[in-house]
Amino acid sequence: MVKRSEQRTLPSRHFMPGFWGHQPFGALRRQMEQLFDEFTPGPGREEEEGGWLAAGPFLPRMDMLEDDDSIEIRMDLPGVDEKDIELSYSDGVLTVRGKTEKETREEGDKEIQKLERVFGAFQRSVLLPADVDVDKSKAELKKGVLTVRLPKTPQAKEKVKQIPVG
């Protein structure tokens, strides 16, 4: 049996309020986040030769906005041409597929010091929070940002009901 004075506690700088701040879950959460960070490419990550990041997928960052009439998706796709983007919609899920081509230029006698950009095929699917009218949807690629505007169906607009309190 461990005496109270011998119990190991985290310093106060590691305390996080709520469920995840308590042992053993707080430590498990930090370990899981570190694991995902190691295997997920992101800004500022160096390409590791022969490692997971060298062959890692390109997962575009995105924002989803919603109002009463529509849903808007904004996705960062730097270096992707319009002709290399495919959008599809099925059962409430919007899927964006595409690819980026690696530049084929001779570096001569220059030694590459850092390679961070990711090239190749990508796919990102997102579950939309409401039914949309795909036939009236519009997509535009401008300055490396894909914007997809999806108007809600009349039925989806009616589904939101206010519930009185009291």
N, C-alpha and C positions, 0 to 999 in steps of 0.2 A: 504494500500500500504506500502511495506517495503522500508525504506530508504536504500540507497546504503551502508551507514556505518553500518547498522544493519544486512545486509545479512550475513548468515553463510557460511563460506568457510572452506575448509579442509586445515590443515597445509600443508606446502610445501612438507613434507616427504610422503604425500599420493598422490602427483601428479604423474600421469602416462601419458606420452605423447601419443597422438593419441586419437581416438574415445572413448576408454574405460576410459580415465582419467577424463572425464567431468561428472558432476552431471547431472541427477541422475543415469546414467549408470555405473559409476565407483563403486558407493555404491552397486548397484544391483549385479554387477559382483562379488564383494567381498562376498556378502551374499550368492550367488549361489555357489561359490567355497567352502565356509565354510560348506554349507549344504551337498555338495557332499563329502567333506572330512569326515564329521561326519558319513556318511552311507556307505563309501567305505573302505574295509579293505586294509591296506597297511603296509609297514615295520614300526615297532615300535609302532603299535597300540595294545592297550591292549584289550583283550576280555572282553566285558561287559556282566555280567551275566544277562540273560533274555533280553538283548538289541539286536539291529539290528546286531551288529558285531558278537555276539555269533552264530547267524544263517546265517550270511552273506556268500555270495558265494566266492569261491576262484577264482580270476581273474588273471591268470598268466601274468606276464610282458613279452613283446615281442619286438623284433626289426625286421624291414623289410629292406632288402638291395636289390638293383636292379642294374644290369648292362645291357649291350646290349643283352646278351644271356640268362639271367636267373633272377629269383627272389629267394631270400633266406629269410626264416623266422627262427628266433632264439627265442625260448620261454623257460623261466625259469620254470622248473617243478621239484623242489627239492622233493625227497621222493616218486616220482611216478615211478612205474615199467613199463617197456615196454608193458607188457601184459595188462596194464590198460589204454592204450592210443589208441584212435580211430581217424583216420584222414579221412576226406571226402572232396570232391570237387564237387560243383554244381553251374552252372551259374556264374562263376567268383569269387566264395566265397570259401575260404578254412576254414574248421571248425575242430577244435581240441577239442575232448572230452576226459575226463578221470576221475580218482578219486584217492584220497589219503586215505589210511586207518589209522585210529587212533590207536596208539600203545596201546596194552592191557597188561599193566604190573602193578603189584601191587606196590604201593608206600609205603606200610607199615604204619608206624606212621609219615611219612614225610608230612608236610603241604605244599600244592602247593601255591607258592607265586605269580606266574605269568604264564598265558597261552596266548601265542601269535600266535602259529602255527595254521593254518587252515586246517581242514580235510573235506573230502567229495567229492562230484561230482563237476566238473567244465566243462564249455564249453566256447570257445573263437572262434569267427568267424571274418574273415578279408577279405575285398574286395581287390582282387589283381589288380594291376594297368595295367595288360596286360594278354592276353590269354596264357595259359600254356599247355604243353603236359604232362598230368597227368600220362600216361603210362611210361614215362621216368623219373618221379620224384623219389626222394630218401629221406628217413627220417632216422635219427639216434639220439638215446638218449645217451648222454655221459656226465658223471659228473653232472647230473641234468639239462642239457640243451638239449632241443629238437631242432635239426636243420633239416629243410625241404628245399630241393633244388628242384626248379621247373623250368625246362627249358622252355623258351618261344617258341611258335609256330613260324614257318617261317613267317606266316602272321603278327604276332605281331611285329616281328623284322622289317618288311617292313613299318609298320604304322608310324614310326617316320620319319618325313620329315623336312628338314631344310628350313627355310624361309629367303630369303635374305633381308637385311635391306638396304633401299636406293633407 
